[in-house]
Amino acid sequence: MRDKTIRATGATVVLLGIAVAALMQMDRGGDPSAISLTADGSTPTTTALEASTLTLGVEPFTYSLGVLAGVSTTNFWAFYGDQPSVWNSYILGPTKPALFTLDRSGDLQSELAVEQATPISDGDDWSVVVTLDNRFAWSDGQPVTAQDFVFTFETVRSLGLGGSWSDAFPETIQSVHAQSEHQLRIEFAQRPNLALWPHGPGLAPLMPAHIWERHVVNSNEATLYGLNDVTDVGGGPLALQDVTDDLIVSVANTGYPLKSVPDKVEYHVFADESAAADALAAGAIDTILSPNGLTSVQVESLSSHPEVAVETNPANGVRYLGFNLNRAPMSEIAFRDALALLVDREGLVERIDPVGKSTYVFVSGANARWFDAEAADGLATRFQTSLDTRLESALIGLRSGGYTWVTEPLVGSDGLLAPGVGLQIDGIEPAPLTILTTGDVHDLWRPQYAEEIAETLGLLGFDVRPVETDFDTVVDLAFTADAENALHYDMYLLGWTLGSPALPSYYRTLFAADGEQNNTGYNSEMFATQLTEYESSFDIAQARKALWHMEATLAADLPYLLLYSSSITEVYRADQVAYNEEFGLGGLQARLGGILDVSPALNG
């Protein structure tokens, strides 16, 4: 689980399956605008939608995107279960509907559900009744009903489907009932917390019962996931139409009533970003979908074309220095705190990464749903005072931890930190330390950060050696324990992409004592109590309060030294397309290429 998760995107680690995107679709019952894949992958070339568009004499709008890989499956069950790649998400994500979707701020908005419903109790049991919008139809014309939701739930349970399916329908959901064609009742074993309702089944994709019922009978997880020749239909804004190695085509689902989408969406598959960038420069595609955005070199080259617009937006991610808390001196809070006080995070960003933003907390300032500017500023204050004040605070902690020098570090007349000489800890000279980092092509400044951190620790008297290597080696050393369950690193510099901004779940993953990616060895009773409070919350206000308690504990304990929040730079052909919404957190990547708010450019 650990290696598979960490290697999911190469340079950046994805904590959650991208399945939370929540617009979904597949299936067919006669309409050529639905998926019609045969065993060899062939499909009709003219859709009913295209025919009607031509009949009306309206110019169809084709939105062309470049991607760096195709789909590994056309079976939505498999994508949501055990193949949650970013490329599957981009392409299959818009083909299935859910009760709710997420807006740009991470707030829930209705999709199938007419409105948000509050769970009620009739004694020991809790349930919620959801009324569905009766305007939705699958792309073969069949209505989307409550029975489709019931079928999806019962398939997940009867076949024991894992991955995001089991996350969406956890064991605390007792049963699901269709009270009428467009009314749904979900019963819970206990009062549902915020993560369970509405964020669990509320964001789960619906599968069309009339297509899949016959395939589920006498099936199991493996055989269901292996079905790649089933003709499926769409119930979200798009329906998958044609899949080849080089081009994947989806068309608008005329049964989707909420927002208009392009008549056709083409995903052109390129071998690498350079090939995609060349196609964009030539006007062959409108934009590029890549989870890390483009490199500064590629952006500089493309920005020379007057038709190409460049957008840089905050990404939902952080870059950080991780500590091995099972090794001294990293295990000592005085060491970690001194480094955090003396590293000039704002100055590093200014000198090294002009599009980055220094950070002291995990929650992005662009995440309006969860960010608390007053709380964030309060946690940053002690790290932003004068160098004299910060140095004295650091030395107080270090002295109490047994640190002595022949000559202590001090702030010189030039305002710079002069190095300490003759450092000993409890009378012993400390051994050399290492910082592992990768010269990742998507983040060329990581080695520079490692050098600056090494220099800061050098001013305290440590011998610190940055070790630049490939991504896999850093991951193996920092996350893969040996036979004695020991990890062989001192410090390392990597980044996390933090999953869905709607309901942050990375606190457990990274910092719970049993967290799947807790490689630092962090174990705090106070944090555990706050995490329980957060995960037991029944509303946003309660959860938000608990979240900032966790942020304060992490800022004090420093299992990570947060350095900067990441950004994503994207490009598009402004002479060909326009977007009706600001890009915001995550840019186009966070909203599946902007298919719900793109239109032809006025001069296109």
C-alpha positions as CSV (number, residue, x, y, z in Angstrom):
1,M,0.0,0.0,0.0
2,R,2.7,2.4,1.0
3,D,4.9,2.0,-2.1
4,K,1.9,1.8,-4.5
5,T,0.5,5.1,-3.1
6,I,3.8,7.0,-3.0
7,R,4.8,6.0,-6.6
8,A,1.4,6.9,-8.0
9,T,2.5,10.2,-9.6
10,G,6.3,10.0,-9.5
11,A,7.5,13.3,-8.1
12,T,4.5,14.0,-6.0
13,V,2.6,11.7,-3.7
14,V,-1.1,11.3,-3.9
15,L,-2.8,10.5,-0.6
16,L,-6.3,9.9,-1.8
17,G,-7.7,8.2,-4.9
18,I,-8.7,10.8,-7.3
19,A,-12.1,9.3,-7.4
20,V,-13.5,12.2,-5.2
21,A,-14.0,14.2,-8.4
22,A,-17.6,13.0,-8.4
23,L,-19.0,13.6,-11.9
24,M,-19.3,10.0,-13.4
25,Q,-20.8,7.9,-16.3
26,M,-20.8,4.7,-18.7
27,D,-23.5,2.2,-20.2
28,R,-25.7,1.8,-23.2
29,G,-29.0,0.6,-24.3
30,G,-29.2,1.6,-28.0
31,D,-28.1,5.3,-28.1
32,P,-24.9,5.6,-30.2
33,S,-23.8,8.5,-27.9
34,A,-23.3,6.0,-25.1
35,I,-20.2,3.8,-24.7
36,S,-20.3,1.1,-27.3
37,L,-17.0,-0.7,-26.9
38,T,-16.6,-4.1,-28.5
39,A,-13.9,-6.6,-27.6
40,D,-11.5,-4.9,-30.2
41,G,-12.4,-1.4,-28.9
42,S,-14.3,-0.3,-32.0
43,T,-17.2,2.1,-31.7
44,P,-19.6,4.0,-34.0
45,T,-18.1,7.1,-35.5
46,T,-21.2,9.3,-35.6
47,T,-23.2,10.0,-32.5
48,A,-26.9,10.9,-32.2
49,L,-25.7,14.2,-30.6
50,E,-23.5,15.0,-33.6
51,A,-26.3,14.2,-36.0
52,S,-28.8,16.4,-34.2
53,T,-26.2,19.2,-34.0
54,L,-25.6,19.1,-37.7
55,T,-29.3,19.0,-38.5
56,L,-29.8,22.2,-36.5
57,G,-27.0,23.8,-38.5
58,V,-25.1,24.7,-35.3
59,E,-21.3,24.4,-35.3
60,P,-20.3,21.6,-32.8
61,F,-17.8,22.5,-30.2
62,T,-14.9,20.1,-29.7
63,Y,-12.7,20.6,-26.7
64,S,-9.2,19.0,-27.3
65,L,-7.0,18.1,-24.4
66,G,-3.5,16.6,-24.3
67,V,-2.9,13.8,-21.8
68,L,0.3,11.8,-21.1
69,A,-1.4,8.4,-20.8
70,G,-4.6,6.7,-21.8
71,V,-7.0,4.8,-19.6
72,S,-5.9,1.5,-18.1
73,T,-9.5,0.3,-18.2
74,T,-12.8,1.4,-19.7
75,N,-14.6,-0.4,-16.8
76,F,-15.7,2.2,-14.3
77,W,-16.0,-0.5,-11.6
78,A,-12.3,-1.3,-11.9
79,F,-11.2,2.4,-12.1
80,Y,-13.0,3.2,-8.9
81,G,-11.9,0.0,-7.3
82,D,-8.3,-0.9,-7.9
83,Q,-7.1,1.4,-10.8
84,P,-7.5,4.9,-9.5
85,S,-4.9,6.5,-11.8
86,V,-5.0,10.2,-12.5
87,W,-5.5,9.5,-16.2
88,N,-8.5,7.2,-15.5
89,S,-9.9,9.9,-13.4
90,Y,-9.6,12.6,-16.0
91,I,-11.3,10.6,-18.6
92,L,-13.7,8.3,-16.8
93,G,-14.5,10.7,-13.9
94,P,-17.1,12.8,-15.8
95,T,-19.1,9.7,-16.9
96,K,-21.0,8.9,-13.7
97,P,-23.3,11.0,-11.5
98,A,-23.3,11.3,-7.7
99,L,-25.7,12.7,-5.2
100,F,-23.4,15.7,-4.8
101,T,-20.4,17.2,-6.4
102,L,-17.8,19.7,-5.1
103,D,-17.5,23.3,-6.2
104,R,-14.2,25.2,-6.5
105,S,-14.2,26.0,-2.8
106,G,-14.7,22.4,-1.8
107,D,-18.3,22.9,-0.7
108,L,-20.9,20.3,-1.6
109,Q,-23.4,21.2,-4.3
110,S,-26.3,19.2,-5.4
111,E,-26.0,16.9,-8.5
112,L,-28.6,14.1,-8.3
113,A,-29.8,15.2,-4.9
114,V,-32.4,18.0,-5.0
115,E,-31.0,19.4,-1.8
116,Q,-28.8,18.4,1.2
117,A,-30.6,16.3,3.7
118,T,-30.0,16.0,7.5
119,P,-29.9,12.6,9.2
120,I,-32.6,11.9,11.7
121,S,-32.9,9.4,14.5
122,D,-35.9,7.3,15.4
123,G,-34.3,5.9,18.6
124,D,-31.1,3.9,18.2
125,D,-31.1,4.1,14.4
126,W,-30.1,7.0,12.1
127,S,-31.2,7.5,8.5
128,V,-31.4,10.1,5.8
129,V,-34.0,10.5,3.1
130,V,-32.7,12.0,-0.2
131,T,-35.0,13.2,-3.0
132,L,-33.4,12.8,-6.5
133,D,-33.7,15.2,-9.4
134,N,-36.1,13.5,-11.9
135,R,-34.5,15.2,-14.9
136,F,-31.4,13.0,-15.1
137,A,-31.0,10.3,-17.7
138,W,-28.4,7.8,-18.8
139,S,-27.0,8.5,-22.2
140,D,-29.3,5.7,-23.7
141,G,-32.3,7.6,-22.5
142,Q,-33.1,5.5,-19.4
143,P,-33.8,7.6,-16.3
144,V,-31.4,7.7,-13.5
145,T,-33.3,6.4,-10.4
146,A,-32.9,5.6,-6.7
147,Q,-32.7,1.9,-7.8
148,D,-29.4,2.6,-9.5
149,F,-28.0,3.8,-6.2
150,V,-29.4,0.8,-4.4
151,F,-27.9,-1.5,-7.1
152,T,-24.5,0.2,-6.8
153,F,-24.5,-0.2,-3.0
154,E,-25.7,-3.8,-3.0
155,T,-23.0,-4.7,-5.6
156,V,-20.3,-3.2,-3.5
157,R,-21.5,-5.1,-0.5
158,S,-22.3,-8.5,-2.1
159,L,-19.0,-8.7,-4.0
160,G,-16.9,-7.0,-1.3
161,L,-15.5,-4.4,-3.6
162,G,-12.6,-2.4,-2.2
163,G,-10.7,0.8,-3.0
164,S,-12.9,3.9,-3.2
165,W,-16.0,1.7,-3.3
166,S,-15.5,0.5,0.2
167,D,-14.6,4.1,1.3
168,A,-17.9,5.4,-0.2
169,F,-20.0,2.6,1.4
170,P,-18.4,1.8,4.8
171,E,-19.8,-0.9,7.1
172,T,-21.5,1.8,9.2
173,I,-24.1,2.0,6.4
174,Q,-26.6,-0.7,7.3
175,S,-28.9,-0.6,4.3
176,V,-30.1,1.4,1.4
177,H,-33.7,1.5,0.1
178,A,-35.5,3.0,-2.9
179,Q,-38.7,4.4,-1.4
180,S,-39.8,5.5,-4.8
181,E,-38.3,6.0,-8.2
182,H,-36.7,9.2,-7.1
183,Q,-36.5,8.9,-3.3
184,L,-33.7,7.2,-1.5
185,R,-33.4,6.1,2.2
186,I,-29.9,5.4,3.7
187,E,-29.8,3.8,7.1
188,F,-26.8,4.0,9.4
189,A,-25.6,1.9,12.4
190,Q,-24.9,5.1,14.4
191,R,-25.1,8.8,14.0
192,P,-23.1,9.5,10.9
193,N,-20.1,11.8,11.3
194,L,-19.2,14.4,8.6
195,A,-16.9,11.9,6.7
196,L,-19.8,9.4,6.5
197,W,-22.6,11.8,5.6
198,P,-22.6,13.4,3.2
199,H,-19.0,12.9,2.1
200,G,-19.2,9.1,1.9
201,P,-22.2,7.9,-0.1
202,G,-23.0,11.4,-1.1
203,L,-20.0,11.5,-3.4
204,A,-20.2,7.9,-4.5
205,P,-20.8,7.4,-8.3
206,L,-23.9,5.6,-9.4
207,M,-23.7,2.7,-11.8
208,P,-26.6,1.9,-14.2
209,A,-28.5,-1.1,-13.0
210,H,-30.1,-1.9,-16.3
211,I,-26.7,-2.4,-17.9
212,W,-24.7,-4.1,-15.2
213,E,-27.3,-6.3,-13.3
214,R,-26.8,-9.3,-15.6
215,H,-23.0,-9.0,-15.3
216,V,-23.0,-8.9,-11.5
217,V,-24.9,-12.1,-11.1
218,N,-22.6,-15.0,-10.1
219,S,-19.6,-12.6,-10.4
220,N,-16.9,-11.6,-8.0
221,E,-14.6,-8.6,-7.7
222,A,-11.9,-10.0,-10.1
223,T,-14.3,-11.0,-12.8
224,L,-16.3,-7.7,-12.6
225,Y,-13.2,-5.6,-12.8
226,G,-12.0,-7.7,-15.8
227,L,-15.0,-6.9,-18.0
228,N,-13.7,-4.4,-20.6
229,D,-16.1,-5.3,-23.4
230,V,-19.4,-4.3,-21.8
231,T,-21.3,-1.5,-23.6
232,D,-21.8,1.1,-20.9
233,V,-23.6,4.4,-20.7
234,G,-22.9,7.8,-19.3
235,G,-25.0,9.5,-16.6
236,G,-22.7,12.4,-15.8
237,P,-22.0,15.3,-18.2
238,L,-20.0,13.1,-20.6
239,A,-20.4,9.6,-22.2
240,L,-17.3,7.7,-23.4
241,Q,-17.6,7.0,-27.1
242,D,-14.3,5.7,-28.6
243,V,-11.0,4.5,-27.1
244,T,-7.8,4.0,-29.1
245,D,-4.1,4.1,-28.1
246,D,-3.7,7.7,-29.4
247,L,-7.2,9.2,-29.0
248,I,-10.1,8.9,-26.5
249,V,-13.4,10.6,-27.3
250,S,-16.3,11.4,-25.1
251,V,-19.5,13.2,-26.1
252,A,-22.0,15.3,-24.2
253,N,-24.7,13.3,-22.4
254,T,-28.0,14.9,-23.4
255,G,-29.6,13.5,-20.2
256,Y,-27.4,15.6,-18.0
257,P,-29.5,18.7,-17.1
258,L,-27.2,20.9,-14.9
259,K,-24.5,22.4,-17.1
260,S,-23.7,22.4,-20.8
261,V,-20.5,20.8,-21.8
262,P,-18.6,20.6,-25.1
263,D,-20.4,18.5,-27.8
264,K,-17.2,16.4,-27.9
265,V,-14.2,16.1,-25.7
266,E,-11.1,14.6,-27.3
267,Y,-8.2,13.3,-25.1
268,H,-5.1,13.2,-27.3
269,V,-2.5,10.8,-25.8
270,F,1.2,12.0,-26.0
271,A,4.4,10.2,-25.1
272,D,5.6,13.0,-22.9
273,E,5.0,16.7,-22.0
274,S,7.3,18.0,-24.7
275,A,5.2,16.3,-27.4
276,A,2.1,17.7,-25.8
277,A,3.6,21.2,-25.6
278,D,4.5,21.1,-29.3
279,A,0.9,20.1,-30.2
280,L,-0.4,23.0,-28.1
281,A,2.0,25.4,-29.7
282,A,0.7,24.3,-33.1
283,G,-2.9,24.7,-32.1
284,A,-3.7,21.0,-32.4
285,I,-5.0,20.9,-28.8
286,D,-6.5,23.5,-26.4
287,T,-4.7,22.6,-23.2
288,I,-2.7,19.9,-21.4
289,L,-3.8,17.8,-18.4
290,S,-0.9,16.8,-16.2
291,P,-1.1,16.4,-12.4
292,N,2.1,18.4,-11.9
293,G,1.5,21.1,-14.5
294,L,4.4,22.0,-16.8
295,T,8.1,22.7,-16.0
296,S,9.4,26.3,-16.0
297,V,11.4,25.5,-19.2
298,Q,8.3,24.3,-21.0
299,V,6.2,27.3,-19.8
300,E,8.9,29.7,-20.9
301,S,9.0,28.2,-24.4
302,L,5.2,28.2,-24.8
303,S,4.7,31.7,-23.4
304,S,6.6,33.1,-26.4
305,H,3.5,32.3,-28.4
306,P,1.0,35.1,-28.2
307,E,-1.9,32.8,-28.5
308,V,-0.9,30.8,-25.4
309,A,-2.1,31.9,-22.0
310,V,-0.3,30.9,-18.8
311,E,-2.0,30.4,-15.5
312,T,-0.3,29.7,-12.2
313,N,-2.5,28.7,-9.2
314,P,-2.0,27.2,-5.8
315,A,-2.0,23.4,-5.7
316,N,-3.4,21.5,-2.8
317,G,0.0,20.3,-1.7
318,V,3.1,21.1,0.5
319,R,6.8,20.6,0.3
320,Y,8.4,19.6,3.6
321,L,11.5,18.4,5.5
322,G,10.7,15.1,7.2
323,F,12.6,14.0,10.4
324,N,13.4,10.5,11.6
325,L,12.1,10.8,15.1
326,N,13.7,7.5,16.1
327,R,17.2,8.9,15.6
328,A,19.0,11.6,17.7
329,P,19.2,14.5,17.4
330,M,16.1,14.6,15.1
331,S,14.2,12.9,18.0
332,E,14.7,16.0,20.1
333,I,12.1,18.8,19.9
334,A,14.9,21.3,20.7
335,F,16.7,20.4,17.5
336,R,13.6,20.5,15.3
337,D,12.4,23.7,16.9
338,A,15.8,25.5,16.5
339,L,15.9,24.6,12.8
340,A,12.3,25.8,12.3
341,L,13.1,29.1,14.0
342,L,16.3,29.8,12.0
343,V,15.2,28.7,8.5
344,D,14.0,31.8,6.7
345,R,11.0,30.3,4.8
346,E,9.9,33.6,3.2
347,G,13.5,34.4,2.2
348,L,14.0,30.9,0.7
349,V,10.8,31.2,-1.5
350,E,11.9,34.7,-2.6
351,R,15.4,33.5,-3.6
352,I,14.6,30.0,-5.0
353,D,10.9,29.7,-6.0
354,P,9.2,32.9,-7.1
355,V,5.9,31.2,-7.7
356,G,5.8,29.2,-4.4
357,K,4.4,30.4,-1.1
358,S,6.0,29.8,2.3
359,T,3.7,27.9,4.7
360,Y,3.5,27.0,8.3
361,V,0.3,24.9,8.1
362,F,-1.1,22.2,5.8
363,V,-4.3,23.8,4.8
364,S,-4.0,26.0,1.7
365,G,-5.0,29.6,2.0
366,A,-7.0,29.0,-1.2
367,N,-9.2,26.4,0.6
368,A,-11.9,28.8,1.8
369,R,-13.9,26.0,3.4
370,W,-11.2,25.1,5.9
371,F,-8.6,27.9,6.0
372,D,-8.5,30.1,9.1
373,A,-6.3,33.1,8.4
374,E,-6.2,34.2,12.0
375,A,-5.2,30.8,13.3
376,A,-2.6,30.3,10.5
377,D,-1.0,33.8,11.2
378,G,-0.9,33.0,15.0
379,L,1.0,29.7,14.3
380,A,3.5,31.5,12.0
381,T,4.2,34.5,14.4
382,R,7.0,32.9,16.5
383,F,8.9,32.0,13.3
384,Q,8.7,35.5,11.8
385,T,10.2,37.7,14.6
386,S,13.6,39.2,14.3
387,L,16.6,36.9,13.9
388,D,18.0,37.9,17.3
389,T,14.7,36.9,19.0
390,R,14.5,33.6,17.0
391,L,18.1,32.7,17.7
392,E,17.7,33.3,21.5
393,S,14.6,31.1,21.5
394,A,16.5,28.4,19.7
395,L,19.5,28.6,22.0
396,I,17.3,28.4,25.1
397,G,15.9,25.1,23.9
398,L,19.2,23.7,22.8
399,R,21.0,24.6,26.0
400,S,18.3,22.9,28.0
401,G,18.9,19.8,25.8
402,G,22.6,19.6,26.7
403,Y,24.0,21.6,23.7
404,T,27.2,23.5,24.4
405,W,29.7,25.4,22.1
406,V,33.1,26.8,22.5
407,T,31.7,29.8,20.8
408,E,27.9,30.1,20.5
409,P,26.2,31.1,17.3
410,L,25.3,34.8,17.3
411,V,23.9,37.6,15.1
412,G,26.8,39.7,13.8
413,S,27.0,43.4,13.2
414,D,26.0,42.7,9.6
415,G,22.7,41.2,10.8
416,L,23.6,37.7,9.7
417,L,24.0,34.6,11.8
418,A,27.6,33.8,12.6
419,P,28.3,30.1,13.1
420,G,28.8,28.4,16.4
421,V,32.1,26.6,17.0
422,G,32.8,23.4,18.8
423,L,29.3,22.0,19.2
424,Q,28.8,19.1,21.6
425,I,25.6,17.4,22.8
426,D,26.0,16.1,26.4
427,G,29.7,16.3,25.9
428,I,29.9,14.4,22.6
429,E,30.5,15.8,19.2
430,P,27.5,15.0,16.9
431,A,27.9,12.6,14.0
432,P,27.4,13.9,10.5
433,L,23.8,14.1,9.2
434,T,22.3,13.7,5.8
435,I,19.3,15.2,4.0
436,L,17.9,13.1,1.2
437,T,16.3,14.9,-1.8
438,T,15.5,14.4,-5.4
439,G,16.3,16.7,-8.3
440,D,12.8,16.1,-9.7
441,V,12.1,17.8,-13.0
442,H,8.8,19.2,-11.7
443,D,10.5,20.8,-8.7
444,L,14.0,21.8,-9.6
445,W,14.5,23.8,-6.5
446,R,14.3,21.0,-3.9
447,P,18.1,20.5,-4.0
448,Q,18.5,24.2,-3.3
449,Y,16.2,24.0,-0.3
450,A,18.3,21.0,1.0
451,E,21.5,23.0,0.6
452,E,20.0,26.0,2.5
453,I,18.8,23.8,5.3
454,A,22.2,22.1,5.6
455,E,23.8,25.6,5.8
456,T,21.4,26.6,8.6
457,L,22.2,23.5,10.6
458,G,25.9,24.2,9.8
459,L,25.6,27.6,11.5
460,L,24.5,25.7,14.7
461,G,27.6,23.6,14.4
462,F,26.3,20.4,12.6
463,D,28.0,18.7,9.7
464,V,25.1,18.1,7.3
465,R,25.4,16.7,3.9
466,P,22.6,16.9,1.3
467,V,22.3,13.7,-0.8
468,E,20.6,14.3,-4.2
469,T,19.4,11.1,-5.8
470,D,16.4,9.7,-7.7
471,F,12.8,9.7,-6.4
472,D,12.5,6.0,-5.9
473,T,15.7,5.9,-3.8
474,V,14.5,8.7,-1.5
475,V,11.1,6.9,-1.1
476,D,12.7,3.6,-0.4
477,L,15.0,5.0,2.3
478,A,12.4,7.2,3.9
479,F,9.4,4.9,3.8
480,T,10.6,1.3,3.5
481,A,11.6,-0.3,6.9
482,D,14.1,-3.1,7.2
483,A,13.5,-6.5,8.8
484,E,13.9,-4.9,12.2
485,N,11.3,-2.2,11.3
486,A,13.9,0.5,11.2
487,L,14.1,3.3,8.6
488,H,17.5,4.4,7.4
489,Y,17.4,8.2,7.0
490,D,18.1,11.3,9.1
491,M,16.0,13.9,7.1
492,Y,14.5,14.0,3.7
493,L,12.8,16.6,1.5
494,L,9.7,15.6,-0.5
495,G,6.2,16.8,-1.1
496,W,2.6,15.6,-0.6
497,T,-0.4,16.2,-2.8
498,L,-3.1,16.4,-0.1
499,G,-6.1,14.8,-1.8
500,S,-9.6,16.2,-1.8
501,P,-9.8,19.7,-0.2
502,A,-13.4,19.1,0.7
503,L,-12.7,17.0,3.9
504,P,-8.9,16.7,4.7
505,S,-8.1,13.2,5.6
506,Y,-4.3,13.4,5.5
507,Y,-3.9,14.0,9.2
508,R,-4.6,10.4,10.1
509,T,-2.6,9.1,7.1
510,L,0.6,11.0,8.0
511,F,0.5,11.5,11.7
512,A,-1.7,8.9,13.5
513,A,0.4,6.3,15.3
514,D,-0.9,3.7,12.9
515,G,-1.1,6.1,9.9
516,E,-0.3,4.4,6.6
517,Q,2.3,7.0,5.7
518,N,3.6,7.8,9.2
519,N,7.3,7.2,8.5
520,T,8.6,9.7,11.0
521,G,7.6,7.7,14.0
522,Y,5.4,10.5,15.4
523,N,3.2,9.5,18.3
524,S,1.3,12.1,20.3
525,E,-1.5,11.5,22.7
526,M,-2.7,15.1,22.4
527,F,-2.7,14.8,18.6
528,A,-4.6,11.4,18.8
529,T,-7.3,13.0,21.0
530,Q,-7.7,15.9,18.6
531,L,-7.8,13.6,15.6
532,T,-10.6,11.6,17.3
533,E,-12.5,14.9,17.8
534,Y,-12.0,15.8,14.2
535,E,-13.1,12.5,12.8
536,S,-16.1,12.4,15.2
537,S,-17.4,15.8,14.0
538,F,-21.0,16.1,12.8
539,D,-20.7,19.5,11.2
540,I,-18.1,21.7,9.5
541,A,-17.8,24.2,12.4
542,Q,-17.0,21.4,14.9
543,A,-14.5,19.7,12.4
544,R,-12.9,23.0,11.6
545,K,-12.2,23.8,15.2
546,A,-10.7,20.4,15.8
547,L,-8.6,20.7,12.6
548,W,-6.9,23.8,13.8
549,H,-6.2,22.2,17.1
550,M,-4.3,19.5,15.2
551,E,-2.5,22.2,13.1
552,A,-1.3,23.9,16.4
553,T,0.0,20.6,17.8
554,L,1.8,19.7,14.6
555,A,3.3,23.2,14.5
556,A,4.6,22.8,18.0
557,D,5.8,19.2,17.7
558,L,7.3,19.5,14.2
559,P,7.4,15.9,12.9
560,Y,7.6,17.8,9.6
561,L,9.2,21.2,8.9
562,L,6.7,22.6,6.3
563,L,8.6,24.8,3.8
564,Y,6.2,26.0,1.1
565,S,2.9,25.2,-0.6
566,S,3.2,24.0,-4.1
567,S,1.7,25.7,-7.2
568,I,0.7,24.4,-10.6
569,T,1.3,26.2,-13.9
570,E,-0.9,25.4,-16.8
571,V,-1.3,26.7,-20.3
572,Y,-4.1,26.9,-22.8
573,R,-4.8,28.4,-26.3
574,A,-6.6,31.6,-25.5
575,D,-7.4,32.0,-29.2
576,Q,-9.4,28.7,-29.2
577,V,-11.1,28.4,-25.8
578,A,-12.2,30.5,-22.8
579,Y,-13.1,29.5,-19.3
580,N,-16.1,30.9,-17.4
581,E,-14.7,30.5,-13.9
582,E,-11.4,31.5,-12.3
583,F,-9.0,28.6,-12.1
584,G,-8.5,28.6,-8.3
585,L,-7.1,25.8,-6.1
586,G,-5.6,23.1,-8.2
587,G,-6.2,24.8,-11.5
588,L,-7.8,22.9,-14.4
589,Q,-6.4,19.6,-13.1
590,A,-8.7,19.9,-10.1
591,R,-11.8,20.1,-12.2
592,L,-11.1,17.5,-14.8
593,G,-9.9,20.0,-17.4
594,G,-12.7,22.5,-16.9
595,I,-15.2,20.6,-19.1
596,L,-18.1,22.2,-17.2
597,D,-17.0,25.8,-17.8
598,V,-15.2,25.9,-21.1
599,S,-16.5,27.5,-24.3
600,P,-15.1,28.5,-27.6
601,A,-13.0,31.7,-27.6
602,L,-14.9,34.6,-29.0
603,N,-12.3,35.1,-31.7
604,G,-11.9,31.3,-32.1
